[in-house]
Amino acid sequence: MYRILFVEDDSAITFMVKKYSLWNTCKFQITKTAENGKEALEDLAKDSFDLVIMDIRMPLIDGLECMRRMRDGGDKTLVLLASTYTDFKYAKEGLRLGALDFIEKPYTQEKLAESLRLAYDKLQEISNVHETSLNLYSYVSRNRIEGIANRLFLLDEKVANDLLLLNRELKRNYEKEPSKAAILLTLVMQDIWKQMVRKHDWISLLEDPQLKISNETYDSDFYKSLTSLIEIIEKYSLNKQDYQIDKICSLLVANCSNPGVTDILEQELGLTKDYISRLFHAKVGITVSQYTTMLKMEYAKKQFEKTNAKVYEISEMLGYQTTDYFTRLFKDYTGYTPTQYRKLL
């Protein structure tokens, strides 16, 4: 049974959640509650938990600050963040700190069950890695993986051969233990993704590639993972970005719902709008406006996939004045209306 620390400043909500019937059938149990981040940190210092479910908005120490202090202190306990506020700043900071998932309040059994399934899969994955006592860098050097990652970020044609070679080495050396080869290759692909996020931290708000390799479908999973990473690089033109372009993209993601986003770029970068526009188009190949629309549509896709938010709510969240205009843009981008897209999931 996995132990949960449930952190919520509203005692009525805590009482309600503890009464949910899902605790009778799932592999989790709320073993401790706290009313704010200060209490949560004290509990974490005295006891161990497998999962923390924590509200973002709380007195004394809020959820984000609590998580920040946990990570700064080396506490790697899995965290699910909950909030009624679905904006870019909270999401971006939570993801940067390593939140496993977000639960949009109010809590329901269905929302909790879905997030708990993610937590269970993650805990099983961690357990499997520990049980097999595999140390990735005892077999594959960090320099080798960093070299592969850097070539991949530049879309170097030779990188596919480098990864294929590593793939075959793992299969050959763990021929009698294919699950170990699968875990190692999973770690390699996840490490590459982490390096991508370190270079472009805003990308984790928009993308969440599935990079898990199974020994039963080892080769197909490898190709899917590699293809996913390449598609992300191509979609956002990451191979064309330097520090300045990445800064522009980061500001666009954080403020793309703001109609005055170009004013924010000008103020933050200390450059004129005209210069920023010409610089961006010259390096990326499309205009700032086109790139912003793409970011909005990708964020909308993720919201349709991960939340139950209404179409008009996502439209308003992204700064569109009418749902019809948002729907038209979304269909132009994906080929489907929001309603049709959600039915495909």
Buried (B, 14 or more C-beta within 10 A) or exposed (E): EBBBBBBBBEEEBBEEBEEBEEBEEBEBEBBBBBBBBBBBBEBBEEEEBBBBBBBBBBEEBBBBBBBBBBBEEEBEBBBBBBBEEBEBEBBBBBBBBEBBBBBBBEBBEEBBBEBBEEBBEBBEBEEBBEEEEBEBEEBBEEEBBEEBBBBBBEBBEEBBEBBBEBBEBBBEEBEEEBBBBBBBBBBBBBBBBEBBBEBBBBBBBBBBBEBBBEBEEBEEBBBBBBEBBBEBBEEBBBEBBEEBBBBBBBBBBBBBBBEEBBEBBBEBBEBEEEEBBEBBBEBBEEEBEEBBBBBBBBBBBBBBEBBEBEBBBBBBBBBBEEBEEBBEBBBEBBEBBBEEBBEEE
